[in-house]
Structure formats: structure tokens, C-alpha cells
Amino acid sequence: MSCTLDSNLVFLGEVEPDNLAYLAGILFGGAASGKANDWQALASGVTRLGASYQELVDGVVEKVGLTAAVKGKDIAEKEQAVVELLRRPILRQMAIFDLDKMTADIPEDMSDKDANELCSYRMSSKMEKDSKTFSMEEFQLVLKDAFGDDTRMEMLLQMAESEQKQLGKKKGELPEPFIPALRMPDPNIGKIVQAVVEIARLRKFVA
């Protein structure tokens, strides 16, 4: 290829083409046919999202308030931090869908304070249980189906940023501010986040 390949993406050359199909779909949509057999085309497709891969990851890290938490970490650790942070609001939403079941047997004479604490405990327990069976493949499907466009992805990122603020408060750390836009031209945040999550998954194939 005439262009210089991004050093953070050369590992894609070690991944079996069958495992690259989903990344090809994220990057090229309906034109993805055959692209999974050309990892260099995929690497170039990632950087065509608007910046180097390092800048893309750092942009998402900044957007969800993780900059301080991942300072000095390598790119794989940054990817994983993004994945883990995005999982929490999704698991929370999954728990909220079952809220009726969680509150069905709460006695009517229980105080609002105790009822809220019990419901919060049950939600936390469900999130913990779901997290053990929520695979990266399922995670990607949720990202695609529920948060695939930029508007809905912005909503997910704001939920994740809120999660990070809560975590920062618990640890007594000052949370990073929410950054309303990635520092790159014309960001396609839906594709960027899906690509980062998928690349984090693919990296495990060669770890």
C-alpha cells in the first residue's frame, strides 16, 4: 500500500480473516464484502474515520471522562477501560427493563427509603449477574441495534460519563468534564465507538 499503516493496527494482520468480518461491516457497511480478507484495507478504513487510531481512542477516552484514569496506560488498556465503562450503563438499562419484577414483592407498608435501597440492591445484583454472561459479541449487537446512530451513541456516552462521575465521587476523585465533541473533523461517533470495541475484542485473538 502507498500509505503508512497505523502501528497500533498492524496486529490485525495476525487475525484470521473470518474474525475480521464484523469490523469490515462497521467500517464499510454494504461494501464490506471481501474487505475482511484485506487487513490493510481495514486498518486504513479505521484511520479514515477522522484521525490516527491513537487519537480516535483518546477522543473516546476524553469524551467519557477517563483521561485521568488511564493516564500512562497503553492503547489496549485504554480500549478495555472504554469497553468496561460502556458496559455499565447498558447493564443498568437491562436491569431497568426488569424493574417491575424487582418491585413486585416489595411490601406496600415498607418506607420509601427502605424500598429504594432494596430496589437499588436488586439492580446492583442483577447487573453483577448479567456482567458475567454479557459477551463482547452481545455487547456489539446492543451497540449496533440500540446505539448505532450518532445521536443515540451520544446518549450512551453521556450515560457512561455519568457512571464515571459516580465512580469518581466514590473514590474521592475529581471527575473529568464531559467533552461535547471529539477533537477531529466530522466525527462519526457511532462507528468510532463500535470500531474501538471491536478492535479491543480482536486484540484478544493475538494476545
For each residue, the residues with C-beta under 8 A, 3 or more apart:
1: 5 40 44
2:
3: 44
4:
5: 1 9 10 40 43 44
6: 9 10 43 46 47 52 53 54
7: 10
8: 52 53 54 75
9: 5 6 12 42 43 46 47 53 199
10: 5 6 7 13 43
11: 14 15 202 203 206
12: 9 15 20 23 39 42 43 199 202
13: 10 39 40
14: 11 205 206
15: 11 12 19 20 39 202 205 206
16: 19 20 205
17: 20 21 36 37 39
18: 21 36
19: 15 16 22 202 205
20: 12 15 16 17 23 24 36 37 39 42 202
21: 17 18 24 25 32 36
22: 19 25 26 140 198
23: 12 20 26 27 36 42 195 198 199 202
24: 20 21 27 28 32 35 36 42 45
25: 21 22 28 29 32
26: 22 23 191 194 195 198
27: 23 24 32 35 42 45 46 49 191 195
28: 24 25 31 32 35 45
29: 25 32
30:
31: 28 35
32: 21 24 25 27 28 29 35 36
33:
34: 37 38
35: 24 27 28 31 32 38 41 42 45
36: 17 18 20 21 23 24 32 42
37: 17 20 34
38: 34 35 41 42
39: 12 13 15 17 20 42 43
40: 1 5 13 43 44
41: 35 38 44 45
42: 9 12 20 23 24 27 35 36 38 39 45 46
43: 5 6 9 10 12 39 40 46 47
44: 1 3 5 40 41 47 48
45: 24 27 28 35 41 42 48 49
46: 6 9 27 42 43 49 53 56 195 199
47: 6 9 43 44 51 52 53
48: 44 45
49: 27 45 46 56 187 188 191 192 195
50: 56 182 184 185 186 187 188 192
51: 47 55 56 59 184
52: 6 8 47 55 56
53: 6 8 9 46 47 56 57 75 199
54: 6 8 57 58 75
55: 51 52 58 59 183 184
56: 46 49 50 51 52 53 59 60 182 184 192 195 196
57: 53 54 60 61 75 78 79 82 196
58: 54 55 61 62 67 78
59: 51 55 56 62 63 182 183 184 187 192
60: 56 57 63 64 82 157 182 192 193 196
61: 57 58 64 66 67 70 78 81 82
62: 58 59 65 66 67 176 179 182 183
63: 59 60 157 161 178 179 182 189
64: 60 61 82 85 86 157 160 161 164
65: 62 161 164 165 168 175 176 177 178
66: 61 62 69 70 78 81 82 85 164 176
67: 58 61 62 70 71 176
68: 71 173 174 176
69: 66 81 164
70: 61 66 67 73 77 78 81
71: 67 68
72:
73: 70 77 78 81
74: 77 78
75: 8 53 54 57 78 79
76: 79 80 200 203
77: 70 73 74 80 81
78: 57 58 61 66 70 73 74 75 81 82
79: 57 75 76 82 83 196 197 199 200 203
80: 76 77 83 84 200
81: 61 66 69 70 73 77 78 84 85
82: 57 60 61 64 66 78 79 85 86 193 196 197 200
83: 79 80 86 87 136 139 196 197 200
84: 80 81 87 88
85: 64 66 81 82 88 160 163 164
86: 64 82 83 89 90 139 143 156 157 160 193 197
87: 83 84 90 91 131 134 139
88: 84 85 91 92 127 160 163
89: 86 92 93 156 159 160 162 163
90: 86 87 93 94 134 139 142 146 156
91: 87 88 94 95 127 130 131 134
92: 88 89 95 96 123 127 159 163
93: 89 90 96 97
94: 90 91 97 98 126 127 130
95: 91 92 98 99 102 123 126 127 130
96: 92 93 99 123
97: 93 94
98: 94 95 101 102 126
99: 95 96 102 103 119 123
100: 103 104
101: 98 104
102: 95 98 99 119 122 123 126
103: 99 100 106 115 119
104: 100 101
105:
106: 103 110 115 118 119
107: 110
108:
109:
110: 106 107 114 115 118
111: 114 115
112: 115 116
113: 116 117
114: 110 111 117 118
115: 103 106 110 111 112 118 119
116: 112 113 119 120
117: 113 114 120 121
118: 106 110 114 115 121 122
119: 99 102 103 106 115 116 122 123
120: 116 117 123 124
121: 117 118 124 125
122: 102 118 119 125 126
123: 92 95 96 99 102 119 120 126 127
124: 120 121 127 128
125: 121 122 128 129
126: 94 95 98 102 122 123 129 130
127: 88 91 92 94 95 123 124 130 131
128: 124 125 131 132
129: 125 126 132 133
130: 91 94 95 126 127 133 134
131: 87 91 127 128 134
132: 128 129
133: 129 130
134: 87 90 91 130 131 138 139
135: 138 139
136: 83 139 140 197 200 201
137: 140 141 201
138: 134 135 141 142
139: 83 86 87 90 134 135 136 142 143 197
140: 22 136 137 143 144 194 197 198 201
141: 137 138 144 145
142: 90 138 139 145 146 147
143: 86 139 140 146 147 148 153 156 193 194 197
144: 140 141 147 148 194
145: 141 142 148
146: 90 142 143 152 156
147: 142 143 144 152 153 155 156 190 193
148: 143 144 145 152 153 190 194
149: 152 153 190
150: 153 154 188 189 190
151: 154 155
152: 146 147 148 149 155 156 190
153: 143 147 148 149 150 156 157 189 190 193
154: 150 151 157 158 189
155: 147 151 152 158 159
156: 86 89 90 143 146 147 152 153 159 160 193
157: 60 63 64 86 153 154 160 161 189 193
158: 154 155 161 162 178
159: 89 92 155 156 162 163
160: 64 85 86 88 89 156 157 163 164
161: 63 64 65 157 158 164 165 178
162: 89 158 159 165 166
163: 85 88 89 92 159 160 166 167
164: 64 65 66 69 85 160 161 167 168 175 176
165: 65 161 162 168 169 175
166: 162 163 169 170
167: 163 164 170 171
168: 65 164 165 171 173 174 175
169: 165 166 172 173 175
170: 166 167
171: 167 168
172: 169
173: 68 168 169
174: 68 168
175: 65 164 165 168 169
176: 62 65 66 67 68 164
177: 65
178: 63 65 158 161
179: 62 63 182 183
180:
181: 187
182: 50 56 59 60 62 63 179 187 189 192
183: 55 59 62 179
184: 50 51 55 56 59 187
185: 50
186: 50
187: 49 50 59 181 182 184 192
188: 49 50 150 191 192
189: 63 150 153 154 157 182 192 193
190: 147 148 149 150 152 153 193 194
191: 26 27 49 188 194 195
192: 49 50 56 59 60 182 187 188 189 195 196
193: 60 82 86 143 147 153 156 157 189 190 196 197
194: 26 140 143 144 148 190 191 197 198
195: 23 26 27 46 49 56 191 192 198 199
196: 56 57 60 79 82 83 192 193 199 200
197: 79 82 83 86 136 139 140 143 193 194 200 201
198: 22 23 26 140 194 195 201 202
199: 9 12 23 46 53 79 195 196 202 203
200: 76 79 80 82 83 136 196 197 203 204
201: 136 137 140 197 198 204
202: 11 12 15 19 20 23 198 199 205 206
203: 11 76 79 199 200 206 207
204: 200 201 207
205: 14 15 16 19 202
206: 11 14 15 202 203
207: 203 204
